[in-house]
Structure formats: C-alpha cells, structure tokens
Amino acid sequence: MSTEKKDILRLILLRLVVVTSLVVSALIIQFSTSAFLTLNQFYLILSFYLLSFLYIFLYILGKHYALQVSAQILFDLILITALVYISGGLQGFFYFLYVFDIIAASIILSKRAAYIAAALSAISLGLLVELMYFKVIPYYGPGEGLEISLGLVNYNIFMAWSAFFLVAFFMNYLTERLRKAQDEMQLAQKELEVKKRLAAAGEVSAQLAHEIRNPLAAISGSVQVLKKELGLKGEHKELMDIIVSESRRVSHSIEQFLSLASSGPRTFSSINLTDILKETLTLLQSSGEMNGNLQVKGNYGSQSIQYFGSGNQFKQLFWNVLRNSLKAMPHGGTLTVDFEKNKKDEIQMRFADTGIGMPKDNKERIFELFYSDFEDGQGIGMTVVRKIVDDYNGKIRVSSEIDKGTEIIITLPSGKA
C-alpha cells in the first residue's frame, strides 16, 4: 500500500490530539489532586509538540512519505519508552501510549508494520521493566519503594504484550475491511459513471440516428441506381463505390448508436453462441479484417453453447470484441477464444490476443464513449459491448499488458435455452 501525503497529516493530527489530551489530563491532575507530575514528564510530553512541528515542516516538503511515517513511529516509540521510564514503568499509566503507535502503523503503513510496531513496543517495555526490576538502571518515578514479586512483573509484561499484539491483529483486520470497502465503493462509483454515460449516449444516439438514417439510406440507394444506369467506369466508378462503402460504414455506426439507445434485449429465442461466433469470424475474414498472419484458436470450435437471448445483440458483441482484438495485432498474432460453463452454470467467454496491449489508464477508459486506442476507432464498439453485457446482468473483466496482449472475460448468468 502506498503512503500518501494525507496519511502524514493524519498521523501528525492524531499525535497532536493525543498529546493535547495528555497535557490537559496532567493539568487536571495537578490542580485537583495531591499527585504531581514531574517537570521531566512535562518536558517529555512537550517534546512531542516540538517534534510535531518538525514533522509538519517535513510534511510541507512533501518527500519520502513512507520514510517520514516510519521515522515518526520510531521516534514516538522512543519517546513513549522514555515517558514510561520516568513515570515508574508498569507503576505509571503511560505505557498505554504504545497502542497509538501500533494503530498508526496499521492504518498508515501496512499489516506487517503493525506487527513490527507491536513487537518493538513489547521488546521496549519488557526490557525496560526487567532492567528497572533488577536495578540495572536506576528506578525512576512514583512507587520507588514498593516491593513487587518477579512473577507479578512478568505477568503484567505478558498482559501488556498480549494487548499490543491483539491491537495489531484487530486493527489489521479492521483496516483491511475498510480498504476493501473503499475499493468496492470506488468500483461502484466507476460503474455508476459508466452507466450514466451509457444512458446519456442512448438519448443522444436515438435522436441522432433518426435524423441521419433515412436521408443516408436515400443517398446510398440513389447512388447505387445511378451507378447501374450510367454505366460508369474507371475513376468515376471508384468514386461511386467510395460513396456506397462510406455510406455503409456510417450506417453501421448508426446501428451501434441505436444499440446504445435500446433499453435491453427485446426478442428472446434459443440461440447457439458458438454458431454466432463462427459466423462473425467468417464475416471478418470476408471483409478483409483478418490477414494471413492472424490465427484464431481455442475450444470454441468444439463447444455448443445454447443460450436464451437476442442473436443480433450477440452478433454485435462478438463483432466488436473480435474486431478490437484483431486491430490490436496489426503485424499478426494469435487470438484465443474459449467457451466454458462454471459450477454456477454461468457461461464464460474468454478472448485473449497477443497484441499491443494497453496501459492501465487506457484500460480503465475502454468502455468510455468516443474513446478509442486505435487511430481509426470511433470509441463506440466497446461501449456497445458493455451495454449488452449489462442488459444480461453479466460481468466483463479486462486485463492487459503492454506488448503482451489483452484478455477480455465475459461472464453471463445461466440462460434457459
């Protein structure tokens, strides 16, 4: 997990809140009871403030965030140990501050850092208390004359250690759940944005298609009639052919737009997805989309997948996915198409090419309307694919690596055939 600038600020603010609470508590104790904190304890608490100002300065510089957090947690550990020492070790009440260091490590750094912080806290406290008990270092703080058995000392150390590691365990569990929830929320927001774009595209496409479709059909039909009647040859014939072919291309784009405007599959019937896929591959071959350097393999030829849905929609889905895969391999390559049913009787369709691949940013925008990685792309095809998959309450997953290829897996719920 990467450490961001906001994590540094969060840790500094948490430290200031805790230290301020300690100062206020100390003042209340001073004025309301006969117990007094020593000046050394006050100085040590105030040193947290001084270090916080240093941390704020480093935060403004904005460099090496993970190193900054690690250094802050380590210095806090040293100061907490010093505070525990001058307050009497286990006789004092400051050793609970180790918990905040462990919490900070878990939330801001990682699981491993939380357990390391817990281990360092346990070692620091245990070593300090044992050295104080055996008078290797002078006893400092209240309760200096109290006689405590070694067994009770070790028991208290063990309880503190247990508390440290339990805090690390539960904080790691909670932060992991929180991170997963945040990831799911971000994914849901992206899904919502895609659906909003699809809805907006549907409204625009319906209006645009109806305005263009009929005049375009009239132009194309008229040109074909003139072509036959005039008996054009040479350059003039080529110009007429260009008009007809470009009219067909625009007509195809309009059909794509109309697919976005459709609210969902309307005509259901028993269809064979394998047959539709083979038919689409044949169309791609006859249209010149597939050259001799392109190879299609997979288990699709030996499968017979029956489904209950719209044949036209799956023709569009296969056409757009296959065409994108082939365009991603301009110098040739292999396209693998596999069909299978999982334990839930869901249908999985896998399309994997060995093409140019996509960087992460482009992969996240693949379903965005009017966005295309290809020079001659219109940015409609994969939006249509996403719309069709959503119509069947399916899922689509894309993984890609630069110069290694792209894999698209479409999962459809079981459909009665």
N, C-alpha and C positions, 0 to 999 in steps of 0.2 A: 504494500500500500504506500503510495507517495505521500510525503508530508507537505502540506500546503501552507501558505503564509497565514491563512486564517487559523490554522492549528497553533501556530506560535502565539498569536494574540490571545487565543482561547486559554492557553496554558498560563500566560502572564496574568490575565484577568483572574483566573482561578486562584493563583498564588496570592494575588493582592487581596482577594476576598477572604481567604483562609487566614492570612497574616493579620489583616484588619480585625477579624473576629477574635484572634488570639490577644491582640493589643487591648481591645475593648473588654474582653473577659478578664485580662490581667488587671486593668484599672478598676473594674468592679470588685475584684478580689481585694485589691489594695485598700479600697475605701470602705468596704462593707464587712471585712473580717479582720482577724488578727494575723492572718497569714500574709507573708510578704514575699514577693518575687525579688530575687537579687538583681543588682544592676547588670550583672553579666547576662542574666536571662533576658533582660530588656534589650541589651545591646545586640544579643544574638538574634532576637526577633526583628529588631530594626535593620539588621544586616540583610534580611530577606528583602526589605524595601529597597535598599541600595542596589542589590543585585538585580532587582526587577527593573530599575532604571537603566542598568547596563543592558539587560535583555531587550528593553524597548529600543535602545539605540541600535542594537544588532538587528532587531526586527525591521527597523526603518531601512537599514542597509539592504535587507532582503536577499541574503546569500546563504547557501548551505542550510536549508531549513531542517533537515533531518539531524544534521550535526548539532545545530542550535538546541533542538529539543533534547537530544541525548545529553548534551553538556548541562543543560538546565536541570534535568532529572538527577544527574550525578552530583552536581553541586548541592542540590536540595537534600539529597541523601546524606551528604557530609554534614551539612548544617543541622539537619534533624538529629543525627547521631550526637553532635556536639551539644545540642539542646537537651537531649535525653540524658547525657552525661552530667551536665551541670544542674539538672533538676532531680538527680538521685537515681537514675536508671529506672528499674521497674517500680521504684518507690514514687517516682514522679508520674506525670499524666501526659507527657508529650510524645510518647512512643506511638500513639495512635496516628501521628502525622505521616508515618511510613505508608499508611494506607493511601493517602492522597498521591504519593509518588507512584504507587502501583497503578492506581486508577488512571493517572495521566499517561503512563506508558502504554496502557491497554488501549485507551481511546485514541491517542495521537500517533503512536508508533505502530505496534503490532502485538500479536499474541506472544510471540517469543520475547519481546521486550518486557511485557508484563511479568512473565515468569522470571526473567533475569532481574528485574527490579525487586520482585518478591524474594528471590534468593539473596541478593545483595543486602536487602533490608534485614533478612533473617540472620545472615552472617554478621552484619554490623552490630545488631542488637545483642545477639548471643555472645559474640566476642567481647563486647563492651561490658556486659553484665558479669561474665565469668572473670574478666580481668579485675573488675571492681570487687567482686566477692573474694577472690584470692589475694587482694591487695597488691596486685602487680602494678596497678595505677591507683593513686590516692582516691578515696571515696569523696565525692563532692555532691553537696546538695542536702536536702532535708532527710531526716531519718538515719543520720550517720551512725548513731549508737545502737540501732536496732540489730538484734541478732536473728538472722533468718537461716533456716536449715538449707543445705545444698539441694536437698530433694525438692523443697518448695521453689527454690530459684530455678532449677531445671524444669519443673512443672510449668512455671509461668513463662519461661522461654519457649517451651514446646507449644503452649497455648497461643503465644504470640505468633510463632512460626505458622501454626495451623491457620490462624486468622489471615496471615499475609497470603498464603497460597490459595486459600478459599476465595479471598477477594480477587486474586488474579484469575482464578478459574471462572467465577461468576461474571466478572467484568468482561472477560474474553467472550463468554457465551452471549452476554447482552450486546456487546459491540458488534459481534458477528451477525446477530439477528438484525440489529439496527442497520448495518451496512447492506445486508441482503434486502431489507425493506426499502432502503434508499435506492438501490439498484432497480428493484421491481417498480418503484414509483417513477424513476426516470424512464424506464422502458415503457411503462403505461402512458406517460406523457408523450413520448415519441409516437406511440401507436395512435394516440388521440390526435396528434398533429397530422399524421398521415391520413387518418380518416376524415379530418376536416378538409384537407387539401383535395381528397377524392370527392367529397361532397360538393365543394366549390367547383372542381373541374367538371363534375357531372352537369351542374346547372349551366355553366358556360358552354360546354360541348353540345348540349342539346339545342341551345339557341343557335350556335354557330353552324352546326351540321345541317339543320333545317334550312338555314339561309343559303347555304352553298350547294347542297346536294342536288337539288333539282336543276338549277342552271348548269351545273357541271355535267350532269347526265345529258342535258340537251346539247351542250357544246361538243361533248365526246361523240354522241350519236350523229350529229350533223357533220362533223369532220370525217367520220367513217363513211358516211354516204357520199360525201364529196370525193373522197379518195377513190371509191369504186367507180363513180360516174365519170370523173375527169380522166381516169386512167393515167395518173401522174407517174413520172419516172425520175430516177436519179435523185438530185438534191431535193426537189420538191416532195417526192415521195418520202424521203427521210425526214423532212420537216413535219409532214403529216403524222408519220409514225411516232415522232417525238411527242407531238401534241397528244396522241392517243395514249401512249405509255405514261406520260406525266399525269394525264387525267386519271388514269387508273391508280397511280401512286397517291394522288390527292384523295381519290375515292376511298382508298384503303385507310388513309389517315382519318377520314371522316368516320369510317366504320369503327375505328379504335375509339374515337371520341364518343360515339354512340354507346359503346360498351361501358364507358365511364358513367354515362347518364343513366344506364339501366339500373334499376333498384335491386336486381338479383336475377337468378335463373328462373325463367318462366315456364319453359317447355321441358318437362322431365320425361325421360324414357330410359330404357335399358340400353346402355352403350358399352362398347368394348374399347377401353382406353388404349390397349395395345394396337388395335386396328387404326385408331385415330392417329396415334403416334407414327405408325408406319406410313400412313397416307401423307402426313405432314412432312416426313423425311423425303418422300417421293416428290412432293411439290417443291421442296427446297433444292433437290437435285435438278429438277427440270427447269427451275428458274435461274440456275447458274450460281446459286448461293454456295454450293459445295464444289470445291475444286479437287483435283486428284490427290492432293497432299493431305486431305482431311479424311479421317477414319472414324466411323461410328461403331462402337461395340457395346456390350452389356448383355444382360439377361432378358431385355425387353422382347427379343425375338422368340424366346421360349416360354413366355408368360402369356396368360389370357386373363386379363383383369376386367371383370364386369363391374359396372358402376351404374348408379341411377342418377342421371343428371342431364345437362344440356350438351349435346355433341358440338354445337357451334362454339360454346364457351371453351371447351377443351381444345378445339382446333386453334382458337386464338391463343390459349395458354401455351400450348406446345410450340406454335409458330414463333411466338415472341421469345420464349426461353431458348429454344434451339437456335434461332437466328442470332441472338446475342452471343451465345456460346461460340458459334461458328465465326462471327465477326471478331471475336477475341483471339482467334487463331489465324491471322492474315497470311502467315507463312506455313500454315499446315499444323497438324497436331491430331490429338485423339479426343473424341467426345464419348464419354461413357454414360449410358442411360440404363438404370436399373429400376425394376419394379419389385416391391415386396409387400407382404402383409405382416403386421406385427401381432403381438399377443392380444391386443385390443381390437383386432380385426380392422385396424386402420390401414389405409393404403399410403405407402411411402414411395415417392418418385424422386430419384436422385439423378441429377445432371452434373457431370464433372468434366470440365475441359482442361486442357494443358496449355491454355493461352497466356495472355499478357498479365492477367490478374489485376487487382485493384488495391490501392492504399486504403487505410482504414476510413479516412474521411469520405472517399468516394463510395465505399461500400455502404456507409450509413445513409447516403443520399440516393441509393439506387432506385428506390421507389418514388422519389420526388418527381412530380410532374414537370415536364420540359427539361429535365436534367439528363444528360447523356454523356458517357465517356467517349463515344465514337464521334468522329468528325461529321459524318453524315446522319447521325442519330437525331431523332426528334424528341426523345425523352418521354415517350408515351407508352411504349410496349410493356415495360416492367411495371408501370403504374396500373395498366390493364390486368397484368398477371396478379398483382396484389389484390385488386378489386375482385377478381374471380375467386381467388383463394378465400378471401373474406366472405364472399357470398355463400360458400360451402362450410363456413366456420372452421376452415383449415388453418394450418400454420405453414409459414415459409421461413427457412433459415438459409442465410448466405454466409459462406466463409471463403476467403480469398487471400492469396499471397502474390506479391509482385513476382512476375516471371515464372510462377509455378502453376497458376491457374485458379479457377473459381469453381466452387461446388455449391449447388443450389439443391436443397432438400425440401420437397413439398409434402406435407402430411395432411391427408384428408380423412375425416371421420368415416366410419363404415357407412356405406350406402346400399340399401337393398336393391338388388338388380332384378 
